[in-house]
Amino acid sequence: MLRKPTISWRSPKESNPKVSEARDIALSILMRVERGAFAEKELDKMLHSRCVAAKNHSLATELVYGVLRWQHRLDDIIDRHARAPSKKMAPRLRQILRLAVYQYLFLSRIPPHAIVNEAVNQTRIGVDQKSASFVNAILRTVLGNEFPNNSSPCPDAMSLARWYSHPQWLVQRWIEQYGVGAAERALAANNEPAPLMCRFNGLKTTLRDLFASLEKEGMAFEPSLSPGAFHLQTRGRSVRSSPSYQRGLFSVQDIASQIIARLLQVRPSMKVLDACAAPGGKTAHIADLAQNKAHITAVDSSEVRLADARRNLRRLGVKNVHYRVGDLTQREFVSTLGLFDRILVDAPCSGLGVLRRNPEARYRVKEEDLRDLAAKQVGITRALSSLLSPGGKIVYSVCTVTWEETREVISEVLAECPNLRKDGIQRWELEDVAYALSEDGCLETFPAPENVLVDGFFAARMVKAKRCEQSDHFSASG
């Protein structure tokens, strides 16, 4: 049954307006994201530093990700009831209205009058009195004429893009590649909260003992079909607050990401290069698979990110890791790394396979960016392949779904590196997500079947000929 809002709010002249902590945090984070920050990092930092109560932790997270996921649709609703389009509004005013409209459309437990009161108070505190009256008028109109979930989009790229708040060029691609039905399912899945998937740390515990520890902490969890993986429900608490997490008994890592390290087929005593290693999740998994007996070199271009990875790996009890800060597009740096039995190139990419976790990426990545990203990915992979020992294997992986950054990269690398050949992934390696094995022996988790919630990853494995001359694959671009 559609609700008819009864809207009332305190007089604009009333002093000491108050805003709930969750909404205050959400607005602050959204403003930082608008200036280029990343929502996940900012939320983690602010929620941890302020020791936010579980209820406010959950609501702030819901508001930030909800507004980012549905931004275009929220703006369309605001634009229907405002004289000036939302893109011309002051950024803070626009975010306040987005927060209010999102709560009305998607959070039915919050009374409309509370939504308006909070929005008006946020405006009075952060903007000015005149703008508060404007917000009140807009929201009265919106809440009086818009009703939650009473329509659906037309099945064309433009309509689906606006409704689900994705770039139209990406929606058009998905429709052409997968059909309208599969494309819309993918769009809807991207706008759902991402499950908190984790991996138990075999260097410190067993899955059974970890579950016993989590149960004592009051954490809800559900085992996964993927080996060592489980779904964690924190009930509004920070993962960092868990004693099991602090002791390094588990890592937060999606199922698709957990597959990547397994594809390396690493064994104890091997020399392994983890390129683009931060924040260290795959590095830790490599160490776990090799019982902490592999010799790992972890490289990242950011000293800050690599320091974070070092702390994370220390928490997990990972040993035998040598850390290097450097630019993998620079020949001089790459030549100092040595030779390796296994190399993981978890390359920087557009991130279009993890939009439900990083929804702001959909507004930042442009179609014209893909060629530049692909050129960088080819350069890095080609350069690092020269560091493989004969018979060694290199895994290229990206958390994206574009043709340019996946198969085209592999095709170009193989064409330019005659000592490399494709080493097809086998079905037994993907027993938990067998659907993701493509006909050409690559990992491709997108689009997932209905009711399967995994991130969109691509991976391909290549092997170096056992007898070959060490040729130099560097170029000015790589």
Beta strands, then each sheet from edge to edge (+ up, - down):
strand 1: 197-200
strand 2: 220-223
strand 3: 229-233
strand 4: 250-252
strand 5: 271-275
strand 6: 295-300
strand 7: 321-325
strand 8: 340-346
strand 9: 388-398
strand 10: 420-422
strand 11: 443-444
strand 12: 458-464
sheet 1: 2+ 3- 1+ 4-
sheet 2: 7+ 6+ 5+ 8+ 9+ 12- 10+
sheet 3: 7+ 6+ 5+ 8+ 9+ 12- 11+
end
